[in-house]
Amino acid sequence: MKKMRFCSVCKRYTLEKFHCNRISISAHPMPFKSLDPYGDYRRAVQGVDVITKDQYAV
Ligand SMILES: [Zn+2]
């Protein structure tokens, strides 16, 4: 079964790996991993103050 993909050029969903001569991106979210070694860095990039605001920080 083919997975839905998204063409970032024409902003449309497609089943093709290439669309508008560009590779399309997966329309499905990344699989959830509780062990996210880069989670703090990712949240820091998003502007979240990981030191004081992250109640789930270990
Ligand atoms: Zn396209």
N, CA, C, O and the ligand as a Tripos MOL2 file, in Angstrom:
@<TRIPOS>MOLECULE
protein
  233   231    59     0     0
PROTEIN
NO_CHARGES

@<TRIPOS>ATOM
      1 N           0.8330   -1.1840    0.0000 N.3       1 MET1
      2 CA          0.0000    0.0000    0.0000 C.3       1 MET1
      3 C           0.8770    1.2470    0.0000 C.2       1 MET1
      4 O           1.8270    1.3570    0.7750 O.2       1 MET1
      5 N           0.5440    2.1730   -0.8740 N.am      2 LYS2
      6 CA          1.3200    3.4110   -0.9560 C.3       2 LYS2
      7 C           0.9080    4.3560    0.1490 C.2       2 LYS2
      8 O          -0.2590    4.4190    0.5370 O.2       2 LYS2
      9 N           1.8830    5.0900    0.6470 N.am      3 LYS3
     10 CA          1.5990    6.0460    1.7060 C.3       3 LYS3
     11 C           1.3980    7.4320    1.1070 C.2       3 LYS3
     12 O           1.9680    7.7920    0.0770 O.2       3 LYS3
     13 N           0.5610    8.1840    1.8030 N.am      4 MET4
     14 CA          0.3160    9.5500    1.3670 C.3       4 MET4
     15 C           1.5820   10.3820    1.5290 C.2       4 MET4
     16 O           2.2920   10.2870    2.5310 O.2       4 MET4
     17 N           1.8350   11.1850    0.5320 N.am      5 ARG5
     18 CA          2.9550   12.1120    0.5840 C.3       5 ARG5
     19 C           2.4390   13.5060    0.2620 C.2       5 ARG5
     20 O           1.3260   13.6820   -0.2340 O.2       5 ARG5
     21 N           3.2700   14.4780    0.5540 N.am      6 PHE6
     22 CA          2.8340   15.8530    0.3860 C.3       6 PHE6
     23 C           3.8610   16.5980   -0.4550 C.2       6 PHE6
     24 O           5.0560   16.5770   -0.1620 O.2       6 PHE6
     25 N           3.3850   17.2430   -1.4880 N.am      7 CYS7
     26 CA          4.2760   18.0210   -2.3420 C.3       7 CYS7
     27 C           4.3710   19.4350   -1.7830 C.2       7 CYS7
     28 O           3.3680   20.1420   -1.6810 O.2       7 CYS7
     29 N           5.5830   19.8380   -1.4220 N.am      8 SER8
     30 CA          5.7600   21.1630   -0.8320 C.3       8 SER8
     31 C           5.7790   22.2540   -1.8920 C.2       8 SER8
     32 O           5.7770   23.4390   -1.5580 O.2       8 SER8
     33 N           5.7980   21.8730   -3.1620 N.am      9 VAL9
     34 CA          5.8340   22.8770   -4.2280 C.3       9 VAL9
     35 C           4.4220   23.3650   -4.5180 C.2       9 VAL9
     36 O           4.1530   24.5660   -4.4810 O.2       9 VAL9
     37 N           3.5070   22.4130   -4.8120 N.am     10 CYS10
     38 CA          2.1460   22.8130   -5.1680 C.3      10 CYS10
     39 C           1.1830   22.6310   -4.0030 C.2      10 CYS10
     40 O          -0.0220   22.8240   -4.1660 O.2      10 CYS10
     41 N           1.7000   22.2590   -2.8160 N.am     11 LYS11
     42 CA          0.8920   22.1280   -1.5880 C.3      11 LYS11
     43 C          -0.2730   21.1560   -1.7690 C.2      11 LYS11
     44 O          -1.3800   21.4070   -1.2930 O.2      11 LYS11
     45 N          -0.0180   20.0570   -2.4520 N.am     12 ARG12
     46 CA         -1.0710   19.0650   -2.6420 C.3      12 ARG12
     47 C          -0.5670   17.7030   -2.2080 C.2      12 ARG12
     48 O           0.6310   17.4210   -2.2410 O.2      12 ARG12
     49 N          -1.5160   16.8570   -1.7950 N.am     13 TYR13
     50 CA         -1.1710   15.4980   -1.4140 C.3      13 TYR13
     51 C          -1.0350   14.6470   -2.6620 C.2      13 TYR13
     52 O          -1.7530   14.8340   -3.6440 O.2      13 TYR13
     53 N          -0.1080   13.7160   -2.6050 N.am     14 THR14
     54 CA          0.1550   12.8730   -3.7470 C.3      14 THR14
     55 C           0.5820   11.4950   -3.2570 C.2      14 THR14
     56 O           0.9290   11.3190   -2.0890 O.2      14 THR14
     57 N           0.5520   10.5430   -4.1450 N.am     15 LEU15
     58 CA          1.0800    9.2160   -3.8390 C.3      15 LEU15
     59 C           2.4450    9.0090   -4.4710 C.2      15 LEU15
     60 O           3.1110    8.0050   -4.2170 O.2      15 LEU15
     61 N           2.8550    9.9530   -5.2890 N.am     16 GLU16
     62 CA          4.1250    9.8070   -5.9960 C.3      16 GLU16
     63 C           5.2780   10.3150   -5.1350 C.2      16 GLU16
     64 O           5.1360   11.2700   -4.3720 O.2      16 GLU16
     65 N           6.4230    9.6480   -5.2810 N.am     17 LYS17
     66 CA          7.5770   10.0810   -4.5100 C.3      17 LYS17
     67 C           8.1280   11.3980   -5.0440 C.2      17 LYS17
     68 O           8.7120   12.1890   -4.3050 O.2      17 LYS17
     69 N           7.9320   11.6170   -6.3340 N.am     18 PHE18
     70 CA          8.3800   12.8750   -6.9250 C.3      18 PHE18
     71 C           7.1800   13.6120   -7.4960 C.2      18 PHE18
     72 O           6.3200   13.0120   -8.1400 O.2      18 PHE18
     73 N           7.1280   14.8990   -7.2600 N.am     19 HIS19
     74 CA          6.0280   15.7270   -7.7390 C.3      19 HIS19
     75 C           6.6000   17.0950   -8.0560 C.2      19 HIS19
     76 O           7.3940   17.6330   -7.2840 O.2      19 HIS19
     77 N           6.2050   17.6550   -9.1750 N.am     20 CYS20
     78 CA          6.7360   18.9600   -9.5900 C.3      20 CYS20
     79 C           8.2620   18.9250   -9.6690 C.2      20 CYS20
     80 O           8.9350   19.9130   -9.3710 O.2      20 CYS20
     81 N           8.7960   17.7720  -10.0740 N.am     21 ASN21
     82 CA         10.2510   17.5970  -10.1980 C.3      21 ASN21
     83 C          10.9790   17.7610   -8.8690 C.2      21 ASN21
     84 O          12.1890   17.9850   -8.8430 O.2      21 ASN21
     85 N          10.2450   17.6500   -7.7710 N.am     22 ARG22
     86 CA         10.8670   17.6960   -6.4450 C.3      22 ARG22
     87 C          10.4220   16.4690   -5.6810 C.2      22 ARG22
     88 O           9.3450   15.9280   -5.9320 O.2      22 ARG22
     89 N          11.2620   16.0240   -4.7340 N.am     23 ILE23
     90 CA         10.8650   14.8780   -3.9230 C.3      23 ILE23
     91 C           9.7920   15.3330   -2.9430 C.2      23 ILE23
     92 O           9.9170   16.3850   -2.3160 O.2      23 ILE23
     93 N           8.7410   14.5340   -2.8160 N.am     24 SER24
     94 CA          7.6560   14.8970   -1.9120 C.3      24 SER24
     95 C           8.0030   14.4250   -0.5010 C.2      24 SER24
     96 O           8.8090   13.5120   -0.3190 O.2      24 SER24
     97 N           7.3770   15.0650    0.4990 N.am     25 ILE25
     98 CA          7.6490   14.6870    1.8770 C.3      25 ILE25
     99 C           6.5210   13.8160    2.3850 C.2      25 ILE25
    100 O           5.4000   13.8870    1.8820 O.2      25 ILE25
    101 N           6.8130   12.9910    3.3860 N.am     26 SER26
    102 CA          5.8020   12.0970    3.9290 C.3      26 SER26
    103 C           4.7300   12.8980    4.6500 C.2      26 SER26
    104 O           5.0360   13.8440    5.3760 O.2      26 SER26
    105 N           3.4800   12.5220    4.4480 N.am     27 ALA27
    106 CA          2.3800   13.2200    5.1070 C.3      27 ALA27
    107 C           2.1130   12.6570    6.4950 C.2      27 ALA27
    108 O           1.2470   13.1520    7.2150 O.2      27 ALA27
    109 N           2.8540   11.6260    6.8670 N.am     28 HIS28
    110 CA          2.6190   10.9920    8.1600 C.3      28 HIS28
    111 C           3.6180   11.5270    9.1760 C.2      28 HIS28
    112 O           4.7640   11.8090    8.8270 O.2      28 HIS28
    113 N           3.1970   11.6690   10.4230 N.am     29 PRO29
    114 CA          4.1100   12.1760   11.4330 C.3      29 PRO29
    115 C           5.2060   11.1670   11.7550 C.2      29 PRO29
    116 O           5.0720    9.9720   11.4920 O.2      29 PRO29
    117 N           6.2850   11.6730   12.3250 N.am     30 MET30
    118 CA          7.3620   10.7880   12.7260 C.3      30 MET30
    119 C           6.8560    9.8320   13.8150 C.2      30 MET30
    120 O           6.0200   10.2220   14.6300 O.2      30 MET30
    121 N           7.3430    8.6020   13.8380 N.am     31 PRO31
    122 CA          6.9290    7.6780   14.8890 C.3      31 PRO31
    123 C           7.3530    8.1860   16.2520 C.2      31 PRO31
    124 O           8.4580    8.6990   16.4290 O.2      31 PRO31
    125 N           6.4500    8.0330   17.2130 N.am     32 PHE32
    126 CA          6.7310    8.5570   18.5520 C.3      32 PHE32
    127 C           7.7610    7.6820   19.2490 C.2      32 PHE32
    128 O           7.6500    6.4560   19.2640 O.2      32 PHE32
    129 N           8.7550    8.3280   19.8210 N.am     33 LYS33
    130 CA          9.7590    7.6080   20.6110 C.3      33 LYS33
    131 C           9.8660    8.3060   21.9510 C.2      33 LYS33
    132 O          10.1320    9.5060   22.0180 O.2      33 LYS33
    133 N           9.6610    7.5570   23.0060 N.am     34 SER34
    134 CA          9.7610    8.1710   24.3250 C.3      34 SER34
    135 C          11.2030    8.5480   24.6270 C.2      34 SER34
    136 O          11.4600    9.5020   25.3610 O.2      34 SER34
    137 N          12.1370    7.8020   24.0650 N.am     35 LEU35
    138 CA         13.5440    8.1360   24.2640 C.3      35 LEU35
    139 C          13.9880    9.0150   23.1040 C.2      35 LEU35
    140 O          14.4630    8.5260   22.0790 O.2      35 LEU35
    141 N          13.8270   10.3050   23.2830 N.am     36 ASP36
    142 CA         14.1700   11.2480   22.2390 C.3      36 ASP36
    143 C          15.4450   11.9720   22.6590 C.2      36 ASP36
    144 O          15.3820   12.9400   23.4160 O.2      36 ASP36
    145 N          16.5930   11.5190   22.1790 N.am     37 PRO37
    146 CA         17.8490   12.1020   22.6830 C.3      37 PRO37
    147 C          18.0190   13.5610   22.3210 C.2      37 PRO37
    148 O          18.7990   14.2660   22.9610 O.2      37 PRO37
    149 N          17.3070   14.0320   21.3100 N.am     38 TYR38
    150 CA         17.4700   15.4230   20.8920 C.3      38 TYR38
    151 C          16.2510   16.2620   21.2540 C.2      38 TYR38
    152 O          16.0960   17.3810   20.7640 O.2      38 TYR38
    153 N          15.3780   15.7200   22.1170 N.am     39 GLY39
    154 CA         14.1430   16.4180   22.4650 C.3      39 GLY39
    155 C          14.3790   17.7890   23.0450 C.2      39 GLY39
    156 O          13.7150   18.7530   22.6620 O.2      39 GLY39
    157 N          15.3330   17.8860   23.9790 N.am     40 ASP40
    158 CA         15.5990   19.1760   24.6050 C.3      40 ASP40
    159 C          16.1110   20.1880   23.5900 C.2      40 ASP40
    160 O          15.7410   21.3620   23.6240 O.2      40 ASP40
    161 N          16.9620   19.7200   22.6900 N.am     41 TYR41
    162 CA         17.4940   20.6230   21.6740 C.3      41 TYR41
    163 C          16.3740   21.0690   20.7360 C.2      41 TYR41
    164 O          16.2990   22.2320   20.3400 O.2      41 TYR41
    165 N          15.4960   20.1040   20.3870 N.am     42 ARG42
    166 CA         14.4030   20.4220   19.4700 C.3      42 ARG42
    167 C          13.4620   21.4420   20.1040 C.2      42 ARG42
    168 O          13.0190   22.3860   19.4490 O.2      42 ARG42
    169 N          13.1580   21.2370   21.4070 N.am     43 ARG43
    170 CA         12.2660   22.1780   22.0830 C.3      43 ARG43
    171 C          12.9490   23.5350   22.2560 C.2      43 ARG43
    172 O          12.2960   24.5760   22.1880 O.2      43 ARG43
    173 N          14.2590   23.5180   22.4780 N.am     44 ALA44
    174 CA         14.9810   24.7820   22.6140 C.3      44 ALA44
    175 C          14.9030   25.5700   21.3120 C.2      44 ALA44
    176 O          14.7600   26.7920   21.3250 O.2      44 ALA44
    177 N          14.9970   24.8690   20.2030 N.am     45 VAL45
    178 CA         14.8980   25.5280   18.9070 C.3      45 VAL45
    179 C          13.5080   26.1240   18.7300 C.2      45 VAL45
    180 O          13.3530   27.1850   18.1230 O.2      45 VAL45
    181 N          12.4900   25.4360   19.2630 N.am     46 GLN46
    182 CA         11.1250   25.9260   19.1410 C.3      46 GLN46
    183 C          10.8510   27.0720   20.1100 C.2      46 GLN46
    184 O           9.7570   27.6360   20.0890 O.2      46 GLN46
    185 N          11.7980   27.4260   20.9440 N.am     47 GLY47
    186 CA         11.6470   28.5650   21.8270 C.3      47 GLY47
    187 C          11.1740   28.2190   23.2190 C.2      47 GLY47
    188 O          10.8870   29.1170   24.0110 O.2      47 GLY47
    189 N          11.0840   26.9420   23.5380 N.am     48 VAL48
    190 CA         10.6440   26.5480   24.8740 C.3      48 VAL48
    191 C          11.8340   26.5890   25.8230 C.2      48 VAL48
    192 O          12.9030   26.0550   25.5290 O.2      48 VAL48
    193 N          11.6240   27.2370   26.9700 N.am     49 ASP49
    194 CA         12.6870   27.2780   27.9580 C.3      49 ASP49
    195 C          12.7270   25.9340   28.6770 C.2      49 ASP49
    196 O          11.9510   25.6970   29.6020 O.2      49 ASP49
    197 N          13.6180   25.0700   28.2570 N.am     50 VAL50
    198 CA         13.6050   23.6930   28.7550 C.3      50 VAL50
    199 C          14.0620   23.6110   30.2020 C.2      50 VAL50
    200 O          13.7790   22.6250   30.8820 O.2      50 VAL50
    201 N          14.7620   24.6260   30.6830 N.am     51 ILE51
    202 CA         15.2790   24.5460   32.0480 C.3      51 ILE51
    203 C          14.1530   24.7780   33.0550 C.2      51 ILE51
    204 O          14.0660   24.0560   34.0480 O.2      51 ILE51
    205 N          13.2930   25.7650   32.8210 N.am     52 THR52
    206 CA         12.2980   26.1330   33.8120 C.3      52 THR52
    207 C          10.8930   25.7210   33.4340 C.2      52 THR52
    208 O          10.0480   25.5560   34.3130 O.2      52 THR52
    209 N          10.6170   25.5490   32.1460 N.am     53 LYS53
    210 CA          9.2390   25.3440   31.7270 C.3      53 LYS53
    211 C           8.9140   23.8750   31.4340 C.2      53 LYS53
    212 O           7.7400   23.5110   31.3630 O.2      53 LYS53
    213 N           9.9250   23.0350   31.2640 N.am     54 ASP54
    214 CA          9.6730   21.6500   30.8940 C.3      54 ASP54
    215 C           9.4450   20.8230   32.1510 C.2      54 ASP54
    216 O          10.3970   20.4170   32.8180 O.2      54 ASP54
    217 N           8.1690   20.5750   32.4730 N.am     55 GLN55
    218 CA          7.8720   19.8400   33.6920 C.3      55 GLN55
    219 C           8.2110   18.3680   33.5590 C.2      55 GLN55
    220 O           8.2520   17.6570   34.5640 O.2      55 GLN55
    221 N           8.4530   17.8930   32.3550 N.am     56 TYR56
    222 CA          8.7540   16.4870   32.1660 C.3      56 TYR56
    223 C          10.2630   16.2440   32.0400 C.2      56 TYR56
    224 O          10.6970   15.1270   31.7590 O.2      56 TYR56
    225 N          11.0460   17.2890   32.2490 N.am     57 ALA57
    226 CA         12.4830   17.1290   32.1230 C.3      57 ALA57
    227 C          13.0050   16.1900   33.2120 C.2      57 ALA57
    228 O          12.5470   16.2390   34.3540 O.2      57 ALA57
    229 N          13.9270   15.3720   32.8660 N.am     58 VAL58
    230 CA         14.4760   14.4080   33.8280 C.3      58 VAL58
    231 C          15.5580   15.0900   34.6540 C.2      58 VAL58
    232 O          16.1560   14.4610   35.5270 O.2      58 VAL58
    233 ZN          3.4760   19.1360   -6.8680 Zn       59 ZN59
@<TRIPOS>BOND
     1     1     2 1
     2     2     3 1
     3     3     4 2
     4     3     5 am
     5     5     6 1
     6     6     7 1
     7     7     8 2
     8     7     9 am
     9     9    10 1
    10    10    11 1
    11    11    12 2
    12    11    13 am
    13    13    14 1
    14    14    15 1
    15    15    16 2
    16    15    17 am
    17    17    18 1
    18    18    19 1
    19    19    20 2
    20    19    21 am
    21    21    22 1
    22    22    23 1
    23    23    24 2
    24    23    25 am
    25    25    26 1
    26    26    27 1
    27    27    28 2
    28    27    29 am
    29    29    30 1
    30    30    31 1
    31    31    32 2
    32    31    33 am
    33    33    34 1
    34    34    35 1
    35    35    36 2
    36    35    37 am
    37    37    38 1
    38    38    39 1
    39    39    40 2
    40    39    41 am
    41    41    42 1
    42    42    43 1
    43    43    44 2
    44    43    45 am
    45    45    46 1
    46    46    47 1
    47    47    48 2
    48    47    49 am
    49    49    50 1
    50    50    51 1
    51    51    52 2
    52    51    53 am
    53    53    54 1
    54    54    55 1
    55    55    56 2
    56    55    57 am
    57    57    58 1
    58    58    59 1
    59    59    60 2
    60    59    61 am
    61    61    62 1
    62    62    63 1
    63    63    64 2
    64    63    65 am
    65    65    66 1
    66    66    67 1
    67    67    68 2
    68    67    69 am
    69    69    70 1
    70    70    71 1
    71    71    72 2
    72    71    73 am
    73    73    74 1
    74    74    75 1
    75    75    76 2
    76    75    77 am
    77    77    78 1
    78    78    79 1
    79    79    80 2
    80    79    81 am
    81    81    82 1
    82    82    83 1
    83    83    84 2
    84    83    85 am
    85    85    86 1
    86    86    87 1
    87    87    88 2
    88    87    89 am
    89    89    90 1
    90    90    91 1
    91    91    92 2
    92    91    93 am
    93    93    94 1
    94    94    95 1
    95    95    96 2
    96    95    97 am
    97    97    98 1
    98    98    99 1
    99    99   100 2
   100    99   101 am
   101   101   102 1
   102   102   103 1
   103   103   104 2
   104   103   105 am
   105   105   106 1
   106   106   107 1
   107   107   108 2
   108   107   109 am
   109   109   110 1
   110   110   111 1
   111   111   112 2
   112   111   113 am
   113   113   114 1
   114   114   115 1
   115   115   116 2
   116   115   117 am
   117   117   118 1
   118   118   119 1
   119   119   120 2
   120   119   121 am
   121   121   122 1
   122   122   123 1
   123   123   124 2
   124   123   125 am
   125   125   126 1
   126   126   127 1
   127   127   128 2
   128   127   129 am
   129   129   130 1
   130   130   131 1
   131   131   132 2
   132   131   133 am
   133   133   134 1
   134   134   135 1
   135   135   136 2
   136   135   137 am
   137   137   138 1
   138   138   139 1
   139   139   140 2
   140   139   141 am
   141   141   142 1
   142   142   143 1
   143   143   144 2
   144   143   145 am
   145   145   146 1
   146   146   147 1
   147   147   148 2
   148   147   149 am
   149   149   150 1
   150   150   151 1
   151   151   152 2
   152   151   153 am
   153   153   154 1
   154   154   155 1
   155   155   156 2
   156   155   157 am
   157   157   158 1
   158   158   159 1
   159   159   160 2
   160   159   161 am
   161   161   162 1
   162   162   163 1
   163   163   164 2
   164   163   165 am
   165   165   166 1
   166   166   167 1
   167   167   168 2
   168   167   169 am
   169   169   170 1
   170   170   171 1
   171   171   172 2
   172   171   173 am
   173   173   174 1
   174   174   175 1
   175   175   176 2
   176   175   177 am
   177   177   178 1
   178   178   179 1
   179   179   180 2
   180   179   181 am
   181   181   182 1
   182   182   183 1
   183   183   184 2
   184   183   185 am
   185   185   186 1
   186   186   187 1
   187   187   188 2
   188   187   189 am
   189   189   190 1
   190   190   191 1
   191   191   192 2
   192   191   193 am
   193   193   194 1
   194   194   195 1
   195   195   196 2
   196   195   197 am
   197   197   198 1
   198   198   199 1
   199   199   200 2
   200   199   201 am
   201   201   202 1
   202   202   203 1
   203   203   204 2
   204   203   205 am
   205   205   206 1
   206   206   207 1
   207   207   208 2
   208   207   209 am
   209   209   210 1
   210   210   211 1
   211   211   212 2
   212   211   213 am
   213   213   214 1
   214   214   215 1
   215   215   216 2
   216   215   217 am
   217   217   218 1
   218   218   219 1
   219   219   220 2
   220   219   221 am
   221   221   222 1
   222   222   223 1
   223   223   224 2
   224   223   225 am
   225   225   226 1
   226   226   227 1
   227   227   228 2
   228   227   229 am
   229   229   230 1
   230   230   231 1
   231   231   232 2
@<TRIPOS>SUBSTRUCTURE
     1 MET1         2 RESIDUE 1 A MET
     2 LYS2         6 RESIDUE 1 A LYS
     3 LYS3        10 RESIDUE 1 A LYS
     4 MET4        14 RESIDUE 1 A MET
     5 ARG5        18 RESIDUE 1 A ARG
     6 PHE6        22 RESIDUE 1 A PHE
     7 CYS7        26 RESIDUE 1 A CYS
     8 SER8        30 RESIDUE 1 A SER
     9 VAL9        34 RESIDUE 1 A VAL
    10 CYS10       38 RESIDUE 1 A CYS
    11 LYS11       42 RESIDUE 1 A LYS
    12 ARG12       46 RESIDUE 1 A ARG
    13 TYR13       50 RESIDUE 1 A TYR
    14 THR14       54 RESIDUE 1 A THR
    15 LEU15       58 RESIDUE 1 A LEU
    16 GLU16       62 RESIDUE 1 A GLU
    17 LYS17       66 RESIDUE 1 A LYS
    18 PHE18       70 RESIDUE 1 A PHE
    19 HIS19       74 RESIDUE 1 A HIS
    20 CYS20       78 RESIDUE 1 A CYS
    21 ASN21       82 RESIDUE 1 A ASN
    22 ARG22       86 RESIDUE 1 A ARG
    23 ILE23       90 RESIDUE 1 A ILE
    24 SER24       94 RESIDUE 1 A SER
    25 ILE25       98 RESIDUE 1 A ILE
    26 SER26      102 RESIDUE 1 A SER
    27 ALA27      106 RESIDUE 1 A ALA
    28 HIS28      110 RESIDUE 1 A HIS
    29 PRO29      114 RESIDUE 1 A PRO
    30 MET30      118 RESIDUE 1 A MET
    31 PRO31      122 RESIDUE 1 A PRO
    32 PHE32      126 RESIDUE 1 A PHE
    33 LYS33      130 RESIDUE 1 A LYS
    34 SER34      134 RESIDUE 1 A SER
    35 LEU35      138 RESIDUE 1 A LEU
    36 ASP36      142 RESIDUE 1 A ASP
    37 PRO37      146 RESIDUE 1 A PRO
    38 TYR38      150 RESIDUE 1 A TYR
    39 GLY39      154 RESIDUE 1 A GLY
    40 ASP40      158 RESIDUE 1 A ASP
    41 TYR41      162 RESIDUE 1 A TYR
    42 ARG42      166 RESIDUE 1 A ARG
    43 ARG43      170 RESIDUE 1 A ARG
    44 ALA44      174 RESIDUE 1 A ALA
    45 VAL45      178 RESIDUE 1 A VAL
    46 GLN46      182 RESIDUE 1 A GLN
    47 GLY47      186 RESIDUE 1 A GLY
    48 VAL48      190 RESIDUE 1 A VAL
    49 ASP49      194 RESIDUE 1 A ASP
    50 VAL50      198 RESIDUE 1 A VAL
    51 ILE51      202 RESIDUE 1 A ILE
    52 THR52      206 RESIDUE 1 A THR
    53 LYS53      210 RESIDUE 1 A LYS
    54 ASP54      214 RESIDUE 1 A ASP
    55 GLN55      218 RESIDUE 1 A GLN
    56 TYR56      222 RESIDUE 1 A TYR
    57 ALA57      226 RESIDUE 1 A ALA
    58 VAL58      230 RESIDUE 1 A VAL
    59 ZN59       233 GROUP 0 **** ****
